[in-house]
């Protein structure tokens, strides 16, 4: 059985199935999960505890559709602070609730941030908070052909569907 070492945790195919099932439905019962992977409930509970302790499972989350909350526009902001303003820009981004995620990146830009807003006017006001300290490039999302998903667990990508 192929195993992947992750910190103090050896992931195997059963761990991978547990993780995939939890990503698909974090509310699945231990009993249903045990039936799915062919183990006893205590064994599955032990594996989940071990995956949590090793950091493979960082938490359980709820996914909410921003459109239902009245936020129909998703935008990505590429941000390049002016010299000496990197920390100030990071502080501003942390303080803007419309920014739902932000990564510091290497390359031309320093930050890439995702925002959900009600309107283009609101997006403009959001950008206005940053532009005294940085150059920005903003893209509005038209669609998301690849939704956020689980990375390959055992180190080998699995093609569920072959592209045409």
C-alpha positions, 0 to 999 in steps of 0.5 A: 500500500502506497504511503506518503509521510506527512509530519508524524503521519503516514498517509495511506489509501484509507486515509486518502479516502477518509480525507476525500469523504470529509472534503465532500461532506464534513458532516458525514457520520463516523459510522457512515465514514467507517462503512465507506472505507471498510473499517470500524467506527473506533478505527476511523475515529482514531485515524481522524484524530491522528490526521488532525494531530499531524496537521493533515486536517486543519479544520472543518469549514462551512462553504457559503455562496456569496451571491446568496449573501448579496455579493455577486461580484468576485474579484482578484486584486494583484497588489504591488506595494510602493517601496517601504509600504509592504507591511502597511498594505498587508495591514490594510488588506487584513482590515478589509472584510471584503477581502476573503483571502490573500496570499503573499507571492513572488514575482511582479506582484507581492499580494494576490487577494480575493474579494467579494463585493456588491457592485463595481462601485464598491470594488472601486472603493475597496481598491481606493483603500489600497492605491495610496500605498500600492499599484493594483491590477484588478480582475473580475471573475466571469466564471470558475471552471475549476472550483476549490478542490482537494489537492492530490493526497498520495502525491500522484494526481488522479484524473477523474475525467480526461480532458478532450 
